[in-house]
Amino acid sequence: MSTTELTWFKSSFSGSQSDDCVEVAVTEQAIHVRDSKDVTHPHLVVNLGGWTRFVQYVARG
């Protein structure tokens, strides 16, 4: 799937006045993450199991 076919949304943790923004796109197979400042760069793709473990780890602090 190309990046133009994905539906990207801005992370809720990205500030409205900050240039430090992360965009996410969700598919049935993976979570796609990119830097919104330069969407031409490659993006990170994480399978759903890996994303779940990452979120759980971050939530624990």
C-alpha positions, 0 to 999 in steps of 0.5 A: 500500500502506498502512502498516498492510499493511507488515511493519515491523522495527526497524533492527539499528543502533537501540539497545535503550534509545535512543529514536532508532529507525528501522523499515524495511519491504521490498516488491518495489518499495521500501524504506519507512523511518519513525521508530518514535517517531511512526508516524503521520507520513509515512514515506520511500519509496525505490525499490530502486535508490536504496536500493542506492546509498544503502547503498553510499555509507554503507558507503564511510564 
